[in-house]
Amino acid sequence: MTFADRAIKYFLSLQKPRGLAKDIGIMNPYKHPYVQQAVKGFYYRFFNNNKPRLCVFGINPGRFGGGLTGIAFTDPVVLKEICGIENNLGNKKELSSKFIYKMIEEYGGVRKFYSNIFISALYPLALIKDGKNHNYYDTKDLSIVLQNEIVKSVKSQIEFGCRKDYVIILGKKNADYFSLINNEHNFFRKIIVLEHPRYIMQYRLRFINKYIKKYISALSV
């Protein structure tokens, strides 16, 4: 099996977790055949080998990015126009996706980027509350309920074929949470923390080129 085979098998097998509060919704795009087709196309195009990748973990997918396409930080527009994967998932754009693919362009393009980097999320399904994106750590009860799921998620994704010398975590709160898990399970030897793309796009847009350079520097070791 290749990296692509293992990733596809894992993502397409994801199920809604038990024990969630009634006001927390889950988006599981992988149950839809047209998303399954797009996910297979993406992973077989960019990950159909066993080359180890540096792992980058975000929080949990947004409803207009990975929560829609099944591919982290990838909205339907860039999936089609930049990744070359035809889809009928609409034309919604996402801020985080916009930053990531601008950074990927500076890195050298999608072929070069995905040959070295695997970008995903600690918790792989989108969480919704009151019709808006919700982070797994926004409420203590939710972070506790999902802790075992997150541990299983990280373990499974490492087994796709990720390097274990170090990992990049996006977002400080995300990193604080993951550090406790990593200390217990020893998934990675070193953690590097970068600002989350959504934070950059919402609050530091005028410094975007500085953050792109910071990302590329961290991704190039």
Steps between C-alpha positions, in 0.01 A plus 500: 500500500612856429459815706195574283342159564534533875369858505198418284413192707515701822308809393224305325447291814442794737181498704326751725631465857274417791435717801484842334278767653172552313603848384816373325458393140737293288570529128622172355558560128653155451161330497415667168608313184601818316730600787644147511583536131671836555698371798619198305598722208695734724693238694578282201626806312731630773566218749513179298837388636661428836724804537487624863335841544533772760168519682316829556192496723229762514209498746192349334373577148289802418158452345601664171843332470588150616154460649363525148769341282647246744847644441654722766530873426370437148178664382318386183648781290867426565428127486392548141710793378831431676494130588335400172229290665164551335210521746141614531534636852418858410709817495531590867839639594661480845749743655730230637508327163589827330804544727616139476492493120671837469772356724510179294551705184798673664631165620517374143153379411272215598715221354807602694307585816301179529803287413651623827212615720178345633262759640200392702316563829524356849128426486407419140127588492347848499321608818205739483322696773223753433570468128864607535840330511584369847843396626539178698663696785235775522327321786672283761235227481542469124879479520468225759241305300715515186837430663502127424382572145781751453759254632372234259493755218862604551620142533318395182624795298861446605466146368422635153874563475589809705838597637525486877800729554271799531154631429358842423189601693289794383360724772619552857195351676518204264867456589438531874242221481711278278814543710333320790401214272843484343669493840294194588521311171835617360365538147763758395838597641455874439205736454520823303208742536387736223221754494176359364411608143161636604660720766747631242230575243265665751742698715843515332419518130736790434786280624403199288831484314689487832287206615541319169877524538472376859296199385739412219799525732337260748397260222843487341703317764 
